[in-house]
Amino acid sequence: MTFSASAAAVYYAVLGGLTVFCLHRLFLVVLYYRAKGDPRPAPAVLDPLPPVTVQLPIYNEKYVVERLIAAAGAIAYPRELLEIQVLDDSTDETTEIAARMVAAQQAEGIPIRHLCRADRSGYKAGALAYGLEQAAGEFVAVFDADFIPPADFLRRTIHHFSDPGISMVQARWDYINRNHSLLTRAQAMLLDGHFVIEHTARQRSGRFFNFNGTAGIWRTAAIDDAGGWQHDTLTEDLDLSYRAQLRGWRFVYLPELAVPSELPVDMNAFKTQQHRWAKGSVETCRKLLRPLLTGDLPAAVKLEAVFHLAGNFAYLLVLILALVMYPSLGGRMNRSWPAILALDLPLFGGSFLTIALFYLSAAREIGRLNRETVLLVPLTMALGIGLAINNTRAVIEALFDHRTPFIRTPKLDITKNHEAWRHKAYRCRQGVQPLVEIALAAHFALVMVFAAGIDKPAVIPFLLLFLVGFGMSGFLSLRHNPAAA
């Protein structure tokens, strides 16, 4: 077998694997619409109301901490039953700002405490566990620094715990700076697919889904029963979620309850966030795959959970696909058009077209399906492709148990379309990775020229997604580097 024929074989095998991952997204869309019309009985009213602790884990959040504490202090709940903990691991002026805000809230009668640890051991998981040791609430709500909890959050979530089997209630994320740039619009579309389609489909069909680390509320007894907050993965929220559900606890998802938050406007911050999420999910997969597969669960639940935990392996396949694209052309393009289309068209349709349907379905369900959204889909898909190097590195690090610190996503209080964020602190920096991404983009430009030269223009739109994805990831990373500000 020639080299080009071998590359073509790898190309089809990898594209077939990607198609499986993408068809799983289509399966979730089907699950979503199958359960959409099912009646959702209102929960029984909890009377009397239970005590609740609200935890606000922060680390160097000087731009958003005032907004966070003010919103938490405005939560409508009986003050004698409410406790707010500002879990402050900061090493900069954030601590002084938080202390000032907490004192002002206390003067107004808000039951709030400012808790600072001697060290940042365990990162966010360690801070949550530290606060839980001192918490008075039977339930604990968590909000990250970039979130703005609505005043009625507890009133709309607490009654679901009238069912003693419910351990966690998760709200949907929304974004105050969705329209800041094309980057934030594409991020919002990516996350809408997760929160609108995936979470709803999984919860209503009895599959596992996860607490997203913020904008949710837990039964503290369930946290203890599942083994507490642990920091041996970078996604302590996903880890605890699966441990709790393996113990038989059930979750509730409320897509109608949207909690505003802030998306990263900096490509480097976005990639840092994605690296942490991808690596943590694979670490969780390594940790819990065996108890998941050996547990007393329906086969459908196990299979869906495997797809959920292993979803980031798709980035590894995307990167391999990118590397074999050019050498595979020789092995593919010498064949007749009918033979090419018999394989390429179904695989292309089963992968990229199903992903487009997935995101458009999510946009439709939250009333955002319009011409602009349709045009945004290719850019969103390109953005996902552009993460291939970044997230493949995360997957490989997790597979080889290479430990890295929890690097939180910078929050910069960006709500308008301006460039002020470039002069703020907490900026992330990329090393040589953007240069590799730009080199791949240039490679795909040459492959497009080659495809045109051998009279195969039908593959050019497919190649263009890779060119735009890697080019956007690399160039924006360089442009957003602090040194270039």
C-alpha positions as a printed Julia matrix, in Angstrom:
485×3 Matrix{Float64}:
   0.0    0.0     0.0
   1.36   3.41   -0.99
   1.85   6.2     1.52
  -1.06   8.21    0.07
  -3.31   5.16    0.21
  -2.34   4.58    3.85
  -3.04   8.23    4.63
  -6.42   7.92    2.93
  -7.21   4.89    5.08
  -6.33   6.84    8.22
  -8.37   9.8     6.96
 -11.5    7.69    6.52
 -11.01   5.88    9.83
 -10.62   9.16   11.72
 -13.49  10.84    9.9
 -15.6    7.8    10.73
 -14.7    8.17   14.42
 -15.61  11.84   14.33
 -18.89  10.95   12.68
 -19.73   8.71   15.63
 -19.13  11.58   18.06
 -21.19  13.92   15.89
 -24.05  11.45   15.49
 -24.13  11.29   19.27
 -24.93  15.02   19.22
 -27.75  14.29   16.8
 -28.98  11.6    19.19
 -29.12  14.21   21.95
 -31.18  16.48   19.7
 -33.59  13.59   19.14
 -33.74  12.92   22.89
 -34.4   16.6    23.51
 -37.35  16.85   21.14
 -38.72  13.49   22.22
 -39.0   14.73   25.81
 -39.82  18.35   25.03
 -43.57  17.96   25.31
 -43.52  15.82   28.45
 -45.29  17.52   31.37
 -43.04  18.66   34.21
 -44.92  18.52   37.49
 -44.31  21.46   39.78
 -42.33  20.55   42.89
 -44.04  20.45   46.25
 -43.52  23.54   48.37
 -40.9   23.25   51.08
 -42.48  24.57   54.26
 -40.75  25.66   56.38
 -37.9   26.89   54.2
 -34.49  25.37   55.01
 -31.29  27.28   55.8
 -29.11  27.94   52.75
 -25.45  28.87   52.36
 -24.34  30.81   49.27
 -20.67  30.29   48.44
 -18.71  32.79   46.33
 -15.25  31.33   45.56
 -12.91  34.08   44.33
  -9.25  34.34   43.43
  -7.85  37.68   42.23
 -11.14  39.06   40.88
 -10.74  42.8    41.5
 -12.81  43.79   38.44
 -15.94  41.76   39.24
 -15.94  41.0    42.97
 -18.05  44.05   43.89
 -20.68  43.12   41.3
 -20.75  39.53   42.56
 -21.1   40.39   46.25
 -23.76  43.03   45.56
 -25.83  40.54   43.55
 -25.47  37.83   46.21
 -26.54  40.27   48.91
 -29.7   41.04   46.93
 -30.86  37.41   46.81
 -34.41  37.24   48.14
 -34.53  34.75   51.01
 -35.3   35.06   54.73
 -32.18  36.55   56.26
 -32.36  34.33   59.31
 -32.09  31.33   56.95
 -29.39  32.73   54.67
 -25.62  32.71   54.94
 -23.24  34.11   52.33
 -19.6   33.03   52.31
 -17.01  34.99   50.32
 -14.3   32.33   49.95
 -11.34  34.53   49.16
  -8.03  32.96   48.09
  -6.79  36.18   46.5
  -3.22  37.44   46.6
  -3.88  40.98   45.35
  -6.11  43.96   46.16
  -9.21  41.82   45.6
  -9.11  40.9    49.29
  -9.28  44.56   50.33
 -12.15  45.25   47.92
 -14.03  42.18   49.11
 -13.52  43.08   52.78
 -14.9   46.56   52.14
 -17.94  45.17   50.31
 -18.6   42.56   52.99
 -18.44  45.2    55.73
 -20.91  47.4    53.83
 -23.28  44.46   53.36
 -23.02  43.49   57.02
 -23.9   47.06   57.99
 -27.12  46.63   56.04
 -27.94  43.43   57.9
 -26.89  40.99   55.17
 -25.65  37.7    56.71
 -22.3   37.56   54.91
 -18.82  36.44   55.95
 -15.39  36.96   54.41
 -13.31  33.76   54.73
  -9.64  33.7    53.76
  -7.47  30.59   53.82
  -3.8   30.53   54.74
  -2.97  28.82   51.43
  -4.69  27.91   48.17
  -4.37  24.14   48.52
  -6.94  22.29   46.44
  -7.7   25.46   44.47
 -11.45  25.99   44.0
 -12.37  22.53   45.33
 -10.31  23.24   48.44
 -12.02  26.59   48.95
 -15.48  25.07   48.63
 -14.6   22.28   51.06
 -13.17  24.82   53.51
 -16.36  26.84   53.39
 -18.53  23.76   53.68
 -16.85  22.84   56.97
 -18.21  26.09   58.42
 -21.5   26.26   56.52
 -24.77  26.37   58.44
 -27.0   25.64   55.45
 -28.68  22.36   54.61
 -28.19  23.46   51.0
 -25.33  25.31   49.36
 -25.48  27.45   46.21
 -22.28  28.29   44.31
 -21.58  31.28   42.05
 -18.28  32.0    40.35
 -16.97  35.55   40.23
 -18.17  36.27   36.68
 -21.79  35.35   37.46
 -24.61  37.61   38.58
 -27.09  35.58   40.63
 -30.68  36.78   40.11
 -32.59  37.84   43.22
 -35.13  35.03   42.84
 -32.57  32.23   42.35
 -33.2   30.47   45.67
 -36.97  30.9    45.48
 -36.97  29.19   42.06
 -34.65  26.31   42.99
 -35.12  25.41   46.64
 -38.53  23.75   46.35
 -37.18  21.05   44.02
 -35.48  19.61   47.08
 -38.88  18.65   48.46
 -38.06  15.38   46.7
 -35.52  13.77   49.1
 -33.77  12.04   46.19
 -32.76  15.32   44.52
 -29.21  16.42   45.34
 -28.51  19.25   42.89
 -30.38  21.83   40.82
 -28.53  23.49   37.94
 -29.57  26.69   36.14
 -28.73  27.64   32.56
 -25.91  30.05   31.83
 -26.59  33.26   29.93
 -24.1   35.93   28.83
 -24.1   39.68   29.36
 -21.42  40.19   26.7
 -22.68  37.7    24.1
 -22.51  40.36   21.37
 -19.14  41.84   22.3
 -17.35  40.25   19.33
 -17.49  37.35   16.88
 -15.42  35.37   19.38
 -17.96  35.81   22.19
 -20.86  35.09   19.8
 -19.25  31.83   18.76
 -18.49  30.9    22.39
 -22.11  31.56   23.33
 -23.28  29.28   20.52
 -20.94  26.51   21.71
 -22.22  26.8    25.28
 -25.87  27.13   24.25
 -25.62  23.73   22.62
 -24.4   22.29   25.9
 -26.9   24.02   28.18
 -29.98  24.01   25.98
 -29.79  20.63   24.25
 -27.35  18.39   26.14
 -28.36  19.12   29.72
 -32.08  19.04   28.99
 -31.9   15.86   26.93
 -29.8   14.05   29.52
 -31.86  15.06   32.52
 -35.27  14.39   31.04
 -34.23  11.01   29.63
 -32.75   9.81   32.92
 -29.11  10.04   31.83
 -26.27  11.52   33.86
 -25.52  15.21   33.53
 -23.3   17.48   35.59
 -23.17  20.46   37.86
 -21.25  23.16   35.98
 -19.35  24.55   38.94
 -21.56  27.6    39.31
 -25.2   28.74   39.09
 -26.37  25.64   40.91
 -27.39  24.52   44.38
 -26.52  21.3    46.24
 -27.92  19.35   49.15
 -24.96  19.35   51.54
 -25.76  15.81   52.72
 -25.35  14.61   49.14
 -21.94  16.26   48.83
 -20.82  14.46   51.99
 -22.36  11.17   50.87
 -20.52  11.33   47.53
 -17.15  11.88   49.19
 -17.01  15.67   49.29
 -15.14  18.11   47.1
 -11.94  16.52   45.75
  -9.15  18.19   43.84
  -7.47  15.29   42.02
  -9.03  16.51   38.75
  -9.29  19.99   37.24
 -13.07  19.65   36.96
 -14.13  19.14   40.56
 -17.73  19.87   39.54
 -17.91  17.06   36.96
 -16.14  14.67   39.32
 -18.53  15.29   42.22
 -21.53  15.15   39.88
 -20.69  11.65   38.69
 -19.79  10.39   42.15
 -23.13  11.64   43.48
 -25.15  10.1    40.64
 -23.27   6.81   41.02
 -24.51   6.89   44.62
 -28.09   7.12   43.36
 -28.7   10.85   43.78
 -30.71  12.64   41.09
 -30.28  16.08   39.56
 -32.71  18.69   38.23
 -31.99  21.06   35.36
 -33.9   24.32   34.91
 -33.31  25.68   31.39
 -35.87  28.4    32.01
 -33.77  29.86   34.84
 -30.95  31.78   33.15
 -28.11  33.2    35.25
 -26.1   36.02   33.59
 -22.34  35.56   33.31
 -19.4   36.94   31.37
 -17.63  35.21   28.48
 -13.86  35.57   27.95
 -13.16  38.24   25.33
  -9.5   37.22   25.05
  -8.65  34.19   22.87
  -5.88  33.17   25.26
  -8.24  33.24   28.25
 -10.78  31.22   26.26
  -8.16  28.62   25.34
  -6.96  28.43   28.95
 -10.53  27.75   30.04
 -11.04  25.12   27.33
  -7.75  23.4    28.21
  -8.8   23.12   31.85
 -12.25  21.77   30.98
 -10.89  19.26   28.45
  -8.13  18.02   30.71
 -10.4   17.78   33.73
 -13.03  15.78   31.86
 -10.43  13.2    30.75
  -9.03  13.06   34.29
 -12.56  12.41   35.55
 -13.02   9.77   32.86
  -9.85   8.0    34.02
 -10.95   8.23   37.64
 -14.56   7.1    37.33
 -14.83   5.01   34.16
 -14.39   1.7    35.98
 -17.02   2.33   38.71
 -19.31   3.71   36.01
 -19.06   0.62   33.8
 -19.27  -1.83   36.7
 -22.11  -0.01   38.47
 -25.7   -1.21   38.57
 -26.95   1.13   35.85
 -28.94   0.7    32.64
 -26.76   0.15   29.57
 -28.18   3.3    27.93
 -27.09   5.41   30.91
 -23.59   3.9    30.87
 -23.15   4.42   27.13
 -24.27   8.05   27.26
 -21.99   8.71   30.24
 -19.01   7.27   28.34
 -19.72   9.61   25.42
 -20.06  12.5    27.87
 -16.78  11.85   29.69
 -14.83  10.92   26.55
 -16.16  13.7    24.35
 -12.89  15.62   24.29
 -11.12  12.76   22.54
 -12.83  14.15   19.44
 -10.22  16.95   19.44
  -7.47  14.36   19.08
  -9.28  12.96   16.04
  -9.67  16.45   14.56
  -5.94  17.06   14.87
  -5.08  13.72   13.27
  -7.53  14.51   10.48
  -5.82  17.84    9.93
  -2.41  16.2     9.69
  -3.45  13.5     7.18
  -5.67  15.72    5.04
  -3.02  16.59    2.45
  -1.29  13.21    2.1
  -4.67  11.51    1.88
  -5.67  13.56   -1.17
  -3.52  11.46   -3.47
  -5.09   8.24   -2.27
  -8.6    9.66   -2.49
  -8.58  11.85   -5.55
  -7.42   9.22   -8.03
 -10.76   7.53   -7.57
 -13.9    8.38   -9.51
 -16.27  11.05   -8.22
 -19.07   8.52   -7.49
 -16.66   6.43   -5.42
 -15.43   9.5    -3.53
 -18.93  10.78   -2.82
 -20.08   7.35   -1.66
 -17.73   7.69    1.33
 -16.96  11.37    1.77
 -20.49  12.72    1.49
 -22.09  10.47    4.14
 -19.16  10.99    6.51
 -19.14  14.74    5.94
 -22.9   14.91    6.4
 -22.79  12.7     9.46
 -20.2   14.91   11.09
 -20.32  18.57   10.16
 -23.96  18.83    9.12
 -25.18  17.16   12.31
 -23.09  19.6    14.36
 -24.71  22.49   12.49
 -28.14  21.03   13.25
 -27.18  20.68   16.91
 -26.29  24.37   17.3
 -29.2   25.64   15.23
 -31.6   23.57   17.34
 -30.22  25.17   20.5
 -30.56  28.65   19.01
 -34.13  27.91   17.97
 -35.12  26.76   21.46
 -33.99  30.0    23.12
 -35.46  32.25   20.43
 -32.17  33.16   18.76
 -32.59  31.46   15.4
 -32.17  34.12   12.72
 -30.07  34.85    9.65
 -27.12  36.05   11.73
 -27.17  32.85   13.79
 -27.19  30.67   10.69
 -24.2   32.56    9.31
 -22.42  32.16   12.65
 -22.56  28.36   12.56
 -19.55  27.87   10.22
 -17.46  30.24   12.34
 -18.45  28.35   15.49
 -17.47  25.06   13.88
 -14.18  26.6    12.75
 -13.55  27.82   16.31
 -14.04  24.26   17.55
 -11.55  22.98   14.98
  -9.09  25.7    15.96
  -9.06  24.33   19.53
  -7.7   20.98   18.31
  -4.05  21.56   19.27
  -4.95  23.26   22.56
  -7.37  20.57   23.7
  -5.42  17.61   22.3
  -2.55  18.75   24.51
  -4.99  18.7    27.43
  -6.19  15.2    26.57
  -2.64  13.83   26.3
  -1.59  15.48   29.57
  -4.56  13.86   31.31
  -3.89  10.44   29.77
  -0.29  10.51   31.01
  -1.31  11.93   34.4
   0.72  15.11   33.89
  -0.44  17.36   36.73
  -0.87  21.09   36.2
  -2.29  23.78   38.51
  -5.86  25.03   38.33
  -5.61  28.19   36.21
  -8.81  30.14   36.53
 -10.32  32.09   33.66
  -9.68  35.86   34.03
 -12.81  37.97   34.56
 -12.49  41.53   33.36
 -15.98  43.11   33.65
 -16.47  43.47   29.92
 -20.01  44.43   28.94
 -19.46  46.81   26.03
 -17.77  46.52   22.64
 -14.52  48.26   23.48
 -10.84  47.45   23.9
 -10.33  48.57   27.52
  -9.75  44.97   28.6
  -6.39  44.98   26.82
  -4.93  47.18   29.56
  -6.23  45.14   32.49
  -4.41  42.65   34.7
  -4.9   38.85   34.77
  -4.14  38.47   31.06
  -3.2   35.0    29.8
  -0.21  34.38   27.56
   0.36  31.64   24.98
   3.79  30.2    24.12
   4.66  28.74   20.73
   1.27  27.11   20.24
  -0.19  30.04   18.23
   2.72  29.81   15.81
   2.01  26.13   15.24
  -1.66  26.96   14.64
  -0.74  29.66   12.12
   1.59  27.2    10.38
  -1.3   24.74   10.1
  -3.52  27.48    8.7
  -0.86  28.26    6.07
  -0.63  24.55    5.33
  -4.34  24.41    4.62
  -4.09  27.43    2.33
  -1.58  25.47    0.25
  -3.75  22.36    0.34
  -6.65  24.44   -1.0
  -4.44  25.61   -3.87
  -3.44  22.01   -4.54
  -7.07  20.85   -4.5
  -7.99  23.55   -6.99
  -5.02  22.56   -9.16
  -6.14  18.95   -9.44
  -9.67  20.07  -10.25
 -11.24  19.01   -6.92
 -12.95  22.24   -5.8
 -15.66  20.38   -3.87
 -13.25  19.77   -0.95
 -12.3   23.45   -0.62
 -15.17  24.46    1.75
 -14.15  21.59    4.04
 -10.52  22.73    3.97
 -11.59  26.32    4.54
 -13.05  25.41    7.96
  -9.61  24.18    9.03
  -7.82  27.2     7.59
 -10.15  29.66    9.34
 -10.18  27.69   12.59
  -6.43  27.37   13.04
  -5.81  30.85   11.61
  -8.3   32.48   13.95
  -6.95  30.6    16.97
  -3.34  31.45   16.22
  -3.67  35.06   15.06
  -6.06  36.09   17.84
  -3.8   34.48   20.43
  -0.87  36.55   19.2
  -3.0   39.67   18.93
  -4.36  39.18   22.45
  -1.01  38.44   24.06
  -0.3   41.03   26.78
   3.0   41.97   25.13
   1.1   43.01   22.02
  -1.35  45.24   23.92
